[in-house]
């Protein structure tokens, strides 16, 4: 499935979860419900996916864990905070670089209107696994 279609589907499911639950819950509640609904909608989703960290000759097998990895392409980072700030954006950009993923979604469920807490993030350092023709 193409990345834009996947992100559209994730956003639609996140809006449904948010409408059903509302703001004010813990991040873990939204993560579990979003995970459940994405699986139910027949997307391949990995929760708390280990993300290795490689620096020079040092490799940590599980440097970090991404909240959700959807269809092996889209990183979804879930928040339930008063407002998104620069460190949240920096976090997802780092995850995108470490995992060599092109697109991520940063979703803050602690908003009255979910779209106010939604950011689609592009990794400008992405290296395609397919050679250029």
C-alpha positions as CSV (number, residue, x, y, z in Angstrom):
1,X,0.0,0.0,0.0
2,X,1.3,3.5,-0.9
3,X,2.4,5.7,1.9
4,X,-0.1,8.5,1.4
5,X,-3.0,6.0,1.6
6,X,-1.6,4.4,4.7
7,X,-1.2,7.8,6.4
8,X,-4.8,8.7,5.4
9,X,-6.1,5.5,6.9
10,X,-4.1,6.0,10.1
11,X,-5.4,9.5,10.5
12,X,-9.0,8.4,9.9
13,X,-8.7,5.6,12.5
14,X,-7.0,8.1,15.0
15,X,-9.9,10.5,14.6
16,X,-12.4,7.6,15.2
17,X,-10.5,6.6,18.4
18,X,-10.4,10.2,19.5
19,X,-14.1,10.7,18.9
20,X,-15.0,7.5,20.8
21,X,-12.7,8.2,23.8
22,X,-12.2,12.0,23.9
23,X,-9.1,13.8,25.3
24,X,-7.7,13.5,28.8
25,X,-6.6,9.8,28.9
26,X,-3.1,8.4,29.2
27,X,-0.9,8.0,26.1
28,X,-1.0,4.2,26.7
29,X,-4.8,4.0,26.4
30,X,-4.7,5.8,23.0
31,X,-1.8,3.6,21.8
32,X,-3.6,0.4,22.7
33,X,-6.9,1.5,21.1
34,X,-5.3,2.8,18.0
35,X,-3.2,-0.4,17.7
36,X,-6.4,-2.5,18.1
37,X,-8.4,-0.5,15.5
38,X,-5.6,-0.5,12.9
39,X,-5.2,-4.3,13.2
40,X,-9.0,-4.6,13.0
41,X,-8.8,-2.5,9.8
42,X,-6.4,-5.1,8.4
43,X,-3.2,-3.1,8.5
44,X,0.1,-4.7,9.6
45,X,1.1,-2.9,12.8
46,X,4.0,-3.5,15.2
47,X,3.7,-1.9,18.7
48,X,6.7,-0.8,20.7
49,X,8.9,-1.8,17.8
50,X,12.6,-1.9,18.9
51,X,14.7,0.6,17.0
52,X,18.5,-0.1,17.0
53,X,20.9,2.8,17.5
54,X,24.1,2.7,15.5
55,X,26.9,5.2,16.2
56,X,30.3,4.7,14.6
57,X,31.3,1.2,15.8
58,X,28.7,1.1,18.6
59,X,25.4,-0.7,18.1
60,X,22.6,-0.8,20.6
61,X,20.1,-3.5,19.5
62,X,17.2,-1.7,21.3
63,X,18.2,1.9,21.5
64,X,14.6,3.1,21.4
65,X,11.1,1.8,20.8
66,X,8.7,3.5,18.4
67,X,5.0,3.5,19.5
68,X,3.7,2.0,16.3
69,X,5.2,1.0,13.0
70,X,2.5,0.6,10.3
71,X,3.0,-1.5,7.2
72,X,6.7,-1.4,7.8
73,X,6.7,2.2,6.5
74,X,5.0,4.8,8.8
75,X,6.2,5.6,12.3
76,X,3.4,6.8,14.6
77,X,4.4,8.6,17.7
78,X,1.5,9.1,20.2
79,X,1.3,11.8,22.8
80,X,-1.2,12.9,25.4
81,X,0.3,16.3,26.4
82,X,-0.9,19.8,26.8
83,X,0.6,20.8,23.5
84,X,3.2,19.5,21.0
85,X,6.5,21.3,21.1
86,X,9.9,21.2,19.3
87,X,11.2,18.2,21.3
88,X,8.3,16.0,20.2
89,X,9.1,16.9,16.6
90,X,12.8,16.3,17.1
91,X,12.0,12.9,18.7
92,X,10.0,11.6,15.7
93,X,12.6,13.0,13.2
94,X,15.3,11.1,15.1
95,X,13.2,7.9,14.9
96,X,12.7,8.4,11.2
97,X,16.4,8.8,10.6
98,X,17.4,5.9,12.8
99,X,14.9,3.6,11.1
100,X,15.4,5.0,7.6
101,X,11.6,5.7,7.3
102,X,10.3,8.4,5.1
103,X,7.1,9.4,6.8
104,X,5.9,9.7,10.4
105,X,2.8,10.9,12.2
106,X,3.0,12.7,15.5
107,X,-0.4,12.5,17.1
108,X,-1.4,14.4,20.3
109,X,-4.7,12.9,21.6
110,X,-5.0,15.6,24.3
111,X,-6.8,18.0,22.0
112,X,-10.4,18.9,21.7
113,X,-10.1,18.6,17.9
114,X,-7.6,15.8,17.0
115,X,-6.5,17.5,13.8
116,X,-5.0,20.4,15.9
117,X,-2.6,17.9,17.4
118,X,-1.6,16.1,14.3
119,X,1.7,16.5,12.4
120,X,2.8,14.6,9.3
121,X,6.6,14.6,9.3
122,X,8.9,13.9,6.4
123,X,12.5,12.6,6.8
124,X,14.6,14.6,4.4
125,X,17.5,12.2,5.0
126,X,15.6,9.1,3.8
127,X,17.6,6.8,1.6
128,X,15.4,4.6,-0.6
129,X,16.3,0.9,-0.6
130,X,15.7,0.8,-4.3
131,X,18.5,2.1,-6.7
132,X,17.7,5.1,-8.8
133,X,17.2,4.4,-12.5
